[in-house]
Amino acid sequence: MSDPNERLGPGTYLTPEEAKEFHKLFVSSFAIFTIVAIIAHVLVWNWKPWF
């Protein structure tokens, strides 16, 4: 097990490397979600414009 002083901030159980890996996954997941949402909005707009 790694040194507890190596952890990021109080109340977290992630090392800096784990935090970077989690952040990378979170950002990529959010980007994919955003792209899917934009595509869905464009398709709905083409089907039934709301303005």
Buried (B, 14 or more C-beta within 10 A) or exposed (E): EEEEEEBEEEEEEBBEEBBEEEEEEEEEEEEEEEEEEEEEEEEEEEEEEEE
